[in-house]
Amino acid sequence: MDVSVILPTYNEKGNIIELVDTILGQLSPLNITSELIVVDDNSPDGTGKLVQEHYAANNDIKVFIRTDVRGFATAIRYGIEKSSGDVIAVMDTDFNHDPMMLPRMIKFLEYYDIVVGSRFTSGGGMYDRFRYISSYLFNFVIRMILLTRLQDNLSGFFTIRRTFLFSMDFEKIFWGYGDYFFRLLFYACRLNVKILDIPVVYQKRKSGEGKRQMLSVLFQYTIALIKVRIAK
């Protein structure tokens, strides 16, 4: 099994080296071929250049610094298109997503097409209670409108089979911010694939500041949700 881990970054200089080292430590015992793909949107703090310099001797760490375009969802798409693994993992780079969950999420792909790290299944959670409740309520709205049957449609922490992912229309999915993920799940559910929710607990970011305000994000996601509903 070959695994590609996609890591979109923007001003994550204080987190990225520790995160990459932790991921490598989690993947090493699995006896699999792996690559980590860092897609940096020309971070002012030099995140991309730091990774390039720190892992210059490691061919399994690939860094792409984009200077022409920016955007969270498009960065993920870019990394996916540059990947080679038959299993693809996507996660945030601020330690919200626990890298120690990766081996389990990869293992379950033996039986499922997509494995989603969910805050809202039994055993899952989030450090910030206000954000947890807001996200839970908005996920309820997403489930009612798009009928995705998944508990966490905004997780963004997932593993997926390459063959299935590349059968989907990237143009319909990978735009905007974290809302790309409910579009991915929406179109996946229409294809009747096997999806597993496993509990994860979102951690507090270790360094730096969040890039988006919660209410602003929910407003933008609502607009994106309406667009998907109309388009369907």
Secondary structure as UniProt FT lines:
FT   STRAND          2..9
FT   TURN            13..15
FT   HELIX           16..27
FT   HELIX           28..30
FT   STRAND          33..40
FT   TURN            44..45
FT   HELIX           47..54
FT   TURN            55..57
FT   TURN            59..60
FT   STRAND          61..65
FT   HELIX           72..82
FT   STRAND          87..90
FT   HELIX           99..101
FT   HELIX           102..107
FT   HELIX           108..110
FT   STRAND          114..118
FT   TURN            122..123
FT   STRAND          125..126
FT   HELIX           129..146
FT   TURN            153..154
FT   STRAND          158..161
FT   HELIX           162..165
FT   TURN            166..167
FT   HELIX           170..173
FT   TURN            178..179
FT   HELIX           180..190
FT   TURN            191..192
FT   STRAND          195..199
FT   STRAND          201..202
FT   HELIX           214..231
//
